[in-house]
């Protein structure tokens, strides 16, 4: 298997003044068995522009049985599509939520131009569109309707979350040693994730319950100043801690510190951060906008509440004030997360790839998938 990507450490649309290149030790150890190649991005980095990546794709894509294109709208997807099309290699497209109806209205002009120039052709020419949930499949049913869909969830290395640091590590390093209950948001700070809703819900909770809210993650859209002002205006400026991003052991330490892990997102095509929190044994409160929310609630592995302040606050309090319920959620969380362990998901992906190769039918399968 070959993995081609740019060397941008964070998503191109979240660069701003934080742009940097990925360090070798940031590549996940699970990729050690893959031929992973990172290519330099250059201006305009906002589009992930990398002529070296495009050149390498043109030179090597013909050696692949199938090309898997992840995400949309950026130069790497365009380059992969063109290379696969020109070489006659079937390709799969994984939108990863980029075609969600909530997001289609954002950047509408830029996305419309991309669709007319190349992305519409890319979707229509795909051998398969890969979605991670049934809900995502329904949400993109109107796009390239003639292209088959395959539903295969995202995978998580659940073993990474089996042994967490002591809860006081994160509290000491990021929360000034606070020892009370912590509500944790852990993820990219973006509008779609409803961090403003969570802050408003937290203000409701704080009217009768002593706790802190930790907002942990990179500010991908420059909305942090507005969120800080919101917390101050609601009278909880001192109780909402914006810690910045946490990676590696610090991320695990943050999960360990949480009494409740919370996500009031408006939309999530899957919710990989939710599954990671579940794998860590967190009591989770999330919104129906997370596409695995219904399954989560059915398994009693988390609480699902509408992303508006009052119902979300009630759900948070239901967990914070009920030790038995919180303990049950924690137990069920890890069992539920096991559905998405890579050892369970990878055979599903392999079947998907083999199906595309078999449908092509004119060449024998090679050893790897490009």
C-alpha positions as CSV (number, residue, x, y, z in Angstrom):
1,X,0.0,0.0,0.0
2,X,1.2,3.5,-0.9
3,X,0.1,6.6,0.9
4,X,0.7,10.0,-0.8
5,X,0.0,13.2,1.0
6,X,1.4,16.7,1.5
7,X,3.7,17.5,4.4
8,X,1.2,20.0,6.0
9,X,0.8,19.1,9.7
10,X,-2.8,20.5,9.8
11,X,-5.6,20.8,7.3
12,X,-4.9,23.4,4.6
13,X,-8.0,25.3,5.4
14,X,-6.9,25.7,9.0
15,X,-3.4,27.2,8.4
16,X,-3.4,30.9,8.9
17,X,-0.3,31.9,11.0
18,X,0.0,28.4,12.4
19,X,1.2,26.7,9.3
20,X,4.0,24.2,9.8
21,X,5.3,21.0,8.2
22,X,4.7,17.6,9.8
23,X,7.5,16.1,11.9
24,X,8.7,12.5,11.3
25,X,7.6,11.5,14.9
26,X,4.1,12.7,14.2
27,X,3.4,9.9,11.6
28,X,1.4,7.2,13.3
29,X,3.4,4.0,14.0
30,X,0.7,2.0,12.2
31,X,1.9,3.5,8.9
32,X,5.3,2.0,9.3
33,X,4.3,-1.0,7.1
34,X,3.1,1.3,4.3
35,X,5.0,3.2,1.7
36,X,4.2,6.6,3.1
37,X,5.4,9.6,1.1
38,X,5.0,13.2,2.1
39,X,5.5,16.0,-0.5
40,X,6.2,19.7,0.1
41,X,3.2,22.0,-0.2
42,X,3.8,25.5,-1.6
43,X,1.7,28.6,-2.3
44,X,-1.2,28.5,-2.4
45,X,-1.0,26.2,0.7
46,X,-4.7,27.0,1.3
47,X,-5.4,24.5,-1.5
48,X,-2.7,22.0,-0.5
49,X,-0.9,22.8,-3.7
50,X,2.0,20.4,-4.3
51,X,3.5,19.9,-7.8
52,X,5.8,17.2,-6.5
53,X,2.8,15.2,-5.3
54,X,1.1,15.5,-8.6
55,X,4.3,14.4,-10.4
56,X,4.8,11.4,-8.2
57,X,1.2,10.4,-8.7
58,X,1.5,10.5,-12.5
59,X,4.7,8.4,-12.3
60,X,3.4,5.7,-10.0
61,X,-0.4,5.5,-10.1
62,X,-0.3,3.0,-13.0
63,X,1.3,0.4,-10.7
64,X,-1.9,0.4,-8.5
65,X,-5.0,-1.7,-8.7
66,X,-7.2,1.0,-7.2
67,X,-6.7,4.6,-5.9
68,X,-8.5,5.8,-2.8
69,X,-9.0,9.5,-2.7
70,X,-9.7,11.0,0.7
71,X,-11.6,14.2,1.2
72,X,-12.6,16.9,-1.4
73,X,-12.0,20.4,-2.7
74,X,-8.2,20.5,-2.5
75,X,-5.3,20.1,-5.0
76,X,-4.2,16.6,-3.8
77,X,-7.7,15.2,-4.7
78,X,-7.6,16.9,-8.1
79,X,-4.1,15.5,-8.8
80,X,-5.1,12.0,-7.7
81,X,-8.2,12.0,-9.8
82,X,-6.4,13.2,-12.9
83,X,-3.6,10.7,-12.5
84,X,-6.0,7.8,-12.0
85,X,-8.2,8.8,-14.9
86,X,-5.4,9.3,-17.3
87,X,-3.9,5.9,-16.3
88,X,-7.2,4.1,-16.5
89,X,-7.1,3.0,-12.8
90,X,-10.4,2.8,-10.9
91,X,-10.7,5.1,-7.9
92,X,-12.8,5.4,-4.8
93,X,-13.7,8.7,-3.2
94,X,-14.2,9.2,0.5
95,X,-15.9,12.6,1.2
96,X,-15.4,12.3,5.0
97,X,-18.4,14.6,5.5
98,X,-17.3,17.3,3.1
99,X,-20.6,16.8,1.1
100,X,-22.8,17.1,4.2
101,X,-25.7,19.5,3.5
102,X,-24.7,21.6,6.5
103,X,-21.3,22.3,4.9
104,X,-22.4,22.7,1.3
105,X,-23.4,26.3,1.9
106,X,-20.0,27.2,3.3
107,X,-17.6,28.5,0.7
108,X,-20.4,28.0,-1.9
109,X,-18.7,30.0,-4.6
110,X,-15.3,28.3,-4.3
111,X,-17.0,24.9,-4.1
112,X,-19.2,25.6,-7.0
113,X,-16.3,26.6,-9.2
114,X,-14.4,23.4,-8.2
115,X,-17.5,21.3,-8.9
116,X,-17.8,22.7,-12.4
117,X,-14.1,22.5,-13.2
118,X,-13.3,19.1,-11.9
119,X,-14.9,17.8,-8.8
120,X,-18.2,16.9,-10.4
121,X,-16.4,14.9,-13.0
122,X,-14.3,13.2,-10.2
123,X,-17.4,12.1,-8.4
124,X,-19.3,10.9,-11.5
125,X,-16.2,8.9,-12.7
126,X,-15.6,7.1,-9.4
127,X,-15.9,3.4,-9.2
128,X,-17.3,3.8,-5.7
129,X,-18.1,6.5,-3.2
130,X,-17.1,5.4,0.3
131,X,-19.2,6.7,3.2
132,X,-18.7,5.8,6.9
133,X,-22.3,5.6,8.0
134,X,-25.8,4.9,6.6
135,X,-26.7,8.5,7.5
136,X,-23.8,9.9,5.4
137,X,-25.0,7.7,2.5
138,X,-28.4,9.2,2.8
139,X,-27.0,12.8,3.0
140,X,-25.1,12.4,-0.3
141,X,-27.8,10.4,-2.2
142,X,-28.4,13.4,-4.6
143,X,-24.8,13.6,-5.7
144,X,-23.5,11.4,-8.5
145,X,-26.5,9.1,-8.0
146,X,-25.3,6.6,-10.6
147,X,-22.1,5.8,-8.6
148,X,-22.4,2.9,-6.1
149,X,-21.9,3.5,-2.4
150,X,-20.0,1.4,0.1
151,X,-20.6,1.9,3.9
152,X,-17.4,1.1,5.9
153,X,-16.8,2.9,9.2
154,X,-13.6,4.7,10.2
155,X,-11.2,2.6,12.3
156,X,-9.5,3.4,15.7
157,X,-6.6,1.8,17.4
158,X,-8.5,1.2,20.6
159,X,-5.4,-0.2,22.3
160,X,-3.9,3.3,22.4
161,X,-6.6,4.2,24.9
162,X,-6.4,1.3,27.3
163,X,-3.8,2.8,29.6
164,X,-4.3,6.5,30.3
165,X,-2.1,8.8,32.4
166,X,-3.4,9.6,35.9
167,X,-6.2,12.2,35.8
168,X,-4.1,14.8,37.7
169,X,-1.5,15.1,34.9
170,X,-3.6,17.2,32.6
171,X,-5.2,19.0,35.4
172,X,-1.8,20.0,36.8
173,X,-0.4,21.0,33.4
174,X,-3.3,22.7,31.8
175,X,-6.0,23.5,34.4
176,X,-3.9,25.0,37.2
177,X,-4.3,21.9,39.4
178,X,-8.1,22.1,39.5
179,X,-9.5,18.9,41.2
180,X,-13.2,19.1,40.6
181,X,-15.3,17.7,37.8
182,X,-14.2,18.5,34.2
183,X,-16.3,18.7,31.1
184,X,-14.0,18.1,28.2
185,X,-14.3,19.2,24.6
186,X,-11.4,17.7,22.6
187,X,-11.2,18.4,18.9
188,X,-10.8,21.1,16.2
189,X,-12.4,24.3,17.3
190,X,-14.7,25.0,14.4
191,X,-18.2,26.4,14.0
192,X,-19.8,23.1,13.0
193,X,-18.7,21.5,16.3
194,X,-21.0,23.8,18.3
195,X,-18.4,24.9,20.9
196,X,-20.6,28.0,21.4
197,X,-23.6,25.8,22.2
198,X,-21.4,23.9,24.7
199,X,-20.3,27.1,26.4
200,X,-23.9,28.2,26.7
201,X,-24.9,24.8,28.1
202,X,-22.0,24.9,30.5
203,X,-23.2,28.3,31.8
204,X,-26.5,26.7,32.6
205,X,-24.8,23.8,34.4
206,X,-22.7,26.2,36.5
207,X,-25.7,27.9,37.9
208,X,-26.1,25.0,40.3
209,X,-23.0,22.7,39.9
210,X,-19.3,23.3,40.5
211,X,-17.2,22.2,37.5
212,X,-14.9,23.4,34.8
213,X,-15.1,23.3,31.0
214,X,-11.9,22.5,29.1
215,X,-11.9,23.4,25.4
216,X,-8.9,21.5,24.0
217,X,-7.9,21.8,20.3
218,X,-6.6,24.0,17.6
219,X,-8.5,27.1,16.5
220,X,-9.0,26.1,12.9
221,X,-11.3,29.0,11.9
222,X,-10.1,31.9,14.1
223,X,-13.2,31.8,16.3
224,X,-11.4,31.5,19.7
225,X,-11.6,35.3,20.5
226,X,-15.4,35.2,20.0
227,X,-15.7,32.1,22.2
228,X,-13.7,33.8,25.0
229,X,-15.9,36.8,24.8
230,X,-19.0,34.6,24.9
231,X,-17.7,32.9,28.1
232,X,-17.0,36.2,29.8
233,X,-20.5,37.6,28.7
234,X,-22.1,34.5,30.3
235,X,-20.2,35.0,33.5
236,X,-18.1,31.8,33.2
237,X,-14.9,33.3,31.8
238,X,-12.9,32.0,34.7
239,X,-14.4,28.5,34.5
240,X,-13.9,27.9,30.7
241,X,-10.3,26.9,30.0
242,X,-9.1,27.2,26.4
243,X,-5.9,25.1,26.5
244,X,-4.9,24.9,22.9
245,X,-4.3,21.6,21.2
246,X,-3.1,18.5,22.9
247,X,-1.3,15.7,21.1
248,X,0.2,12.3,22.0
249,X,0.3,11.7,25.8
250,X,-1.2,15.1,26.5
251,X,-4.3,14.1,24.5
252,X,-4.6,10.9,26.5
253,X,-4.1,12.8,29.7
254,X,-6.9,15.2,28.7
255,X,-9.3,12.2,28.2
256,X,-8.2,10.8,31.6
257,X,-9.2,14.0,33.3
258,X,-12.8,14.1,32.0
259,X,-15.9,13.5,34.1
260,X,-17.8,14.1,30.9
261,X,-16.6,14.3,27.2
262,X,-18.9,16.6,25.3
263,X,-19.6,17.4,21.6
264,X,-22.5,19.5,20.6
265,X,-21.7,19.3,16.9
266,X,-24.1,20.3,14.2
267,X,-22.8,17.7,11.9
268,X,-20.2,14.8,11.9
269,X,-20.2,12.3,9.1
270,X,-18.8,9.7,11.6
271,X,-17.2,11.2,14.7
272,X,-13.8,9.7,15.1
273,X,-13.1,11.8,18.2
274,X,-16.3,10.4,19.8
275,X,-15.1,6.9,19.2
276,X,-11.7,7.7,20.7
277,X,-13.3,9.2,23.8
278,X,-15.4,6.0,24.1
279,X,-12.3,3.8,23.7
280,X,-10.8,5.8,26.6
281,X,-13.8,4.9,28.7
282,X,-15.2,8.4,28.9
283,X,-18.9,9.2,29.7
284,X,-20.0,10.9,26.5
285,X,-22.7,13.4,25.8
286,X,-23.1,14.3,22.1
287,X,-25.6,15.5,19.6
288,X,-27.8,13.8,16.9
289,X,-25.7,15.6,14.3
290,X,-23.0,12.9,15.0
291,X,-23.9,10.1,12.5
292,X,-23.2,7.3,15.0
293,X,-25.3,8.9,17.7
294,X,-28.4,6.7,17.3
295,X,-26.3,3.5,17.6
296,X,-24.5,5.1,20.6
297,X,-27.8,5.8,22.4
298,X,-29.2,2.3,21.6
299,X,-26.1,0.7,23.2
300,X,-26.4,2.9,26.3
301,X,-22.9,4.0,25.6
302,X,-23.5,7.7,25.6
303,X,-26.3,10.3,26.0
304,X,-27.6,12.1,22.9
305,X,-29.0,15.6,23.3
306,X,-30.1,18.4,20.9
307,X,-27.3,20.9,20.3
308,X,-29.0,23.8,22.1
309,X,-28.1,25.1,25.5
310,X,-30.9,23.9,27.8
311,X,-31.3,20.2,26.6
312,X,-27.5,19.8,26.4
313,X,-27.1,21.2,29.9
314,X,-29.7,18.8,31.2
315,X,-27.8,15.9,29.6
316,X,-24.5,17.0,31.1
317,X,-26.0,17.3,34.5
318,X,-27.6,13.9,34.2
319,X,-24.1,12.4,33.9
320,X,-22.3,14.7,36.4
321,X,-24.8,14.1,39.2
322,X,-25.4,10.4,38.8
323,X,-22.4,8.3,39.7
324,X,-24.1,5.0,38.8
325,X,-25.1,6.2,35.4
326,X,-21.7,7.6,34.7
327,X,-20.1,4.4,35.6
328,X,-22.4,2.4,33.3
329,X,-21.7,4.7,30.4
330,X,-18.0,4.3,30.9
331,X,-18.3,0.5,30.9
332,X,-20.5,0.4,27.8
333,X,-18.4,3.0,26.0
334,X,-15.3,0.7,25.6
335,X,-17.5,-2.2,24.4
336,X,-19.1,0.0,21.8
337,X,-15.8,1.4,20.7
338,X,-14.7,-2.2,19.9
339,X,-17.0,-2.1,16.9
340,X,-14.5,0.3,15.3
341,X,-11.2,-1.4,16.2
342,X,-9.0,-1.5,13.1
343,X,-8.8,-5.3,13.3
344,X,-12.6,-5.2,12.7
345,X,-12.7,-2.5,10.1
346,X,-9.7,-3.3,8.0
347,X,-11.2,-6.6,6.5
348,X,-14.2,-4.5,5.5
349,X,-12.0,-2.1,3.6
350,X,-10.1,-4.9,2.0
351,X,-13.4,-6.4,0.7
352,X,-14.3,-3.0,-0.7
353,X,-11.0,-2.7,-2.6
354,X,-11.2,-6.2,-3.9
355,X,-14.8,-5.6,-5.1
356,X,-13.6,-2.6,-7.2
357,X,-10.7,-4.6,-8.6
358,X,-13.0,-7.5,-9.4
359,X,-15.4,-5.3,-11.2
360,X,-12.7,-4.0,-13.4
361,X,-12.0,-7.6,-14.4
362,X,-9.3,-7.0,-17.0
363,X,-6.2,-7.2,-14.9
364,X,-4.9,-9.6,-12.2
365,X,-4.7,-8.0,-8.8
366,X,-1.2,-7.0,-7.7
367,X,0.2,-7.3,-4.2
368,X,-0.8,-3.9,-2.9
369,X,-3.5,-1.3,-3.2
370,X,-2.4,2.2,-4.3
